[in-house]
Amino acid sequence: MSSSTTQKFREFMAEPIGDKSIRDVPGIGDVLGTKLSEAGYERAYTLFGKYLLCDKDVEQFQDWIQTQCGANSHQAKSAAQAFADWAEAFI
């Protein structure tokens, strides 16, 4: 698991994704959350699905979210690492 200790990361890792909002994903705030929602990614599980479609490749997912959704490098890294750690813990 990542060494990240933010409250948002701990809450995200504490349980299955379930029906969490896109804004519950580490690295995703209001602005990026709105962009992702407009692109059809309203729930954390839909964005996790995109991560899976990237073959759980952290760099590929980071590139996608930066190019397609305008995430900065920190946001992209936080979201990708959260999904990688979540997948390792729950899948």
N, C-alpha and C positions, 0 to 999 in steps of 0.2 A: 504494500500500500504506500501511497505517496506520503511524504512528510508534511503535507499541507495540514494545517490545524485551524483553518478558518471555521467559524461556526456554521456557515453555509455548507462547507464541505462535509463536516461531521454530520450534519442533519441529512444531507444527501446520501451518505454512506450508511446511515443507521438502519435503513429499511429498504425493501423493494421499491422500485420506481413507482409502481401503481399508477395513480392518476395525477402525479405531480405536475405542476405548471412548468412551462419552459423556463420561467424565471427562477425556479428552484435549482436549476443546474448551475454549479459553480462556473463563474466566468460570464454568465448571462444576466445582464441587468435589464432595466426598463427599455433602453433604446434598442439594444440588440434583440431583446425579447419581442419587441414590437415588430422589428424587421423579420424575425423568424416566424412569428405568428402570421404576418401578411404573406409569407412564403409557404404557409401550410404546416408549419411546425409549432403547434400550439401547446403540445404536451411534451414532457421530457421523454416519454417512450417513443414518440415519433422521431425525435432527434437521435435517440439511442439507436433506432432502426437505421438511420443514415450512417451512424458509426459502424454498425454491423455490415451494411452494404459496402463500406470502405474496408471490409475484411479485418475489422478491428485494428487497422493500421493508423496509429496516432498521427503520424505526419500527413498521411493522405487526408484524414478527417480535418486536421488543422488547416491544410491548404484549401479544402473545400469551403469550410466555414468562413475563412478570410476572403476568399474570392467571391463566393456566392452571397454572403450575408453581411460582409463588411466588418467582421470581427477584427480586432487588433490582435497582435501576436500574444499578448497576455491572456486575453479572453479565450482565444483559440486553444492555447496550451492548457488553461484551467479546465475548460469543458472536456477536451480530449482526455486529459489525465483522470478526471472524475469518472468518465465512462470506462476507461481502461481499468481503473481500480474497482469500480462497481462490478464490471464483468468478471474480474478475477475473484471477487468476493461472492458473487451470487450465481454465476453460471458454471 
